[in-house]
Amino acid sequence: PLWIENGRAWVSSQGTWKLTHQSGKTENISARDLPETQAINGSWSVAFPLKRGAPQRIELDELRSLSEHENFGVKHFSGTATYSCQFTVGTIPNGDRLFLDLGRVANLAEVSLNGKKLGTLWRPPFVVEVTDALQSGENRLTVAVTNTWRNRLIGDASLPVEKRVAWSLFRDQWFAPNTPLDPAGLLGPVKLQTARAKSD
């Protein structure tokens, strides 16, 4: 919630902190006027690549692990699933910085906002700055999430050879049918946070 950058203290949550400099000087940093964190809720469209066993596209009313989906191909999908949604924000005050927090991701995510690529996130926290890409009004968010091959190999172990998508030398030992699946995809919750430069 508090960090120092280029000699300025930035705060992203309500509260008061005591900052001690290397010189021993102390100062209070407080924030009580930050906008509330905005949850990005609503439906998500999820697109899958061809010939990976999943349908071309599904709609999710809320985020959950793909491995919990009722469709076999989605449940056992491995590869890159592309999530997209639209959300609206109000006026963005000058000087504020905006950050997108994806919550939980399995396993890595490439983020784009309004067509601008913002980088690839591969470990927690899955947070990226979106200040230069975010706009007042309607925004389109795209998150391409890639997981491992484990879930697909487990699913394929229960299928005839001609219907399998993936292949492994260690299928019988490590990817037997009914082996518990790993979480997969964008799990969230996804939210938008504001940070401001502060000093007392």
SVG drawing of the C-alpha trace seen along z (x, -y; Angstrom):
<svg xmlns="http://www.w3.org/2000/svg" viewBox="-23 -18 45 64">
<polyline fill="none" stroke="black" stroke-width="0.4" points="0.0,0.0 3.0,-2.4 6.2,-2.7 8.8,-5.3 9.6,-6.1 11.8,-8.9 11.7,-10.5 7.9,-10.5 5.8,-8.4 2.8,-6.6 -0.1,-5.2 -2.7,-2.8 -5.0,-2.3 -6.5,-4.3 -4.4,-4.7 -1.5,-6.4 2.1,-5.3 5.3,-6.5 8.2,-6.7 11.7,-6.7 14.5,-7.8 18.1,-6.5 19.1,-9.9 16.7,-9.2 14.2,-11.8 10.6,-10.6 7.4,-11.8 3.8,-10.7 2.2,-9.6 -1.6,-9.4 -4.4,-8.8 -8.0,-9.2 -9.3,-10.5 -8.5,-7.6 -11.3,-6.3 -12.7,-2.9 -11.2,0.1 -13.3,0.9 -14.2,4.5 -14.3,5.6 -17.3,7.9 -19.8,9.1 -19.4,11.6 -16.2,12.6 -15.8,14.1 -13.1,16.8 -11.6,17.8 -9.6,21.0 -7.2,21.9 -8.3,24.5 -7.6,28.2 -6.9,28.1 -10.1,30.0 -12.1,26.9 -14.9,25.0 -13.9,21.9 -15.5,19.6 -17.4,19.7 -19.1,17.1 -18.5,17.0 -20.9,15.1 -18.1,15.0 -14.5,16.1 -13.7,19.6 -11.1,22.2 -11.5,23.7 -10.9,27.1 -14.3,26.7 -16.2,26.3 -18.7,28.8 -17.4,29.1 -14.8,31.8 -12.6,29.8 -12.7,26.7 -12.2,28.7 -9.0,30.3 -7.8,27.4 -4.1,26.7 -2.6,23.8 -3.5,20.1 -7.1,19.0 -7.9,15.4 -10.3,13.6 -12.0,10.4 -14.5,8.0 -15.6,4.4 -15.9,2.1 -16.6,-1.5 -14.7,-4.0 -15.5,-7.6 -13.2,-10.6 -9.6,-9.9 -8.0,-12.7 -4.7,-14.1 -1.7,-12.8 -3.3,-9.5 -1.8,-6.2 -4.0,-3.2 -3.2,0.4 -5.0,3.6 -4.9,6.4 -5.8,9.8 -6.0,11.7 -5.1,15.3 -3.8,16.5 -2.9,20.1 -0.3,19.8 0.9,16.7 -1.0,13.7 -0.4,11.3 -2.4,8.1 -3.8,5.7 -6.1,2.7 -7.8,0.9 -5.4,2.5 -2.2,1.6 0.0,4.4 1.0,4.0 3.3,6.9 3.4,10.5 2.9,11.4 4.3,14.8 4.2,14.7 2.2,13.1 1.3,10.4 -0.4,10.3 -0.5,6.5 0.2,4.2 0.1,0.4 -2.6,-0.7 -2.4,-4.5 -1.5,-5.3 -3.9,-2.8 -7.0,-3.4 -9.6,-5.9 -12.7,-7.6 -15.8,-5.8 -15.7,-2.3 -12.6,-0.2 -11.8,3.2 -9.6,5.6 -7.9,8.7 -6.0,11.2 -4.3,14.1 -3.7,16.8 -1.5,19.8 -1.5,22.9 0.6,26.1 -0.1,29.3 -1.0,31.3 -4.8,31.0 -4.9,31.9 -2.7,35.0 -4.9,36.2 -8.0,35.7 -6.4,37.5 -5.5,40.5 -9.2,41.4 -9.7,41.1 -8.9,43.4 -5.6,42.6 -7.2,41.1 -9.1,38.5 -6.1,37.4 -4.7,33.8 -1.4,34.3 1.1,37.0 3.7,37.8 6.2,40.6 5.1,40.6 1.3,40.6 0.6,43.8 2.8,42.7 1.9,39.0 -1.3,38.4 -3.7,41.2 -7.4,40.7 -9.2,39.2 -6.0,37.5 -7.0,34.2 -6.7,31.3 -4.8,28.1 -6.5,24.7 -6.4,23.1 -7.1,19.7 -8.0,16.4 -9.4,16.9 -9.6,13.3 -11.0,11.3 -10.0,8.6 -10.0,5.0 -8.8,1.5 -6.8,-0.4 -5.8,-4.0 -2.5,-5.3 -1.6,-8.9 1.6,-10.7 1.3,-11.7 3.2,-13.6 2.4,-15.4"/>
</svg>
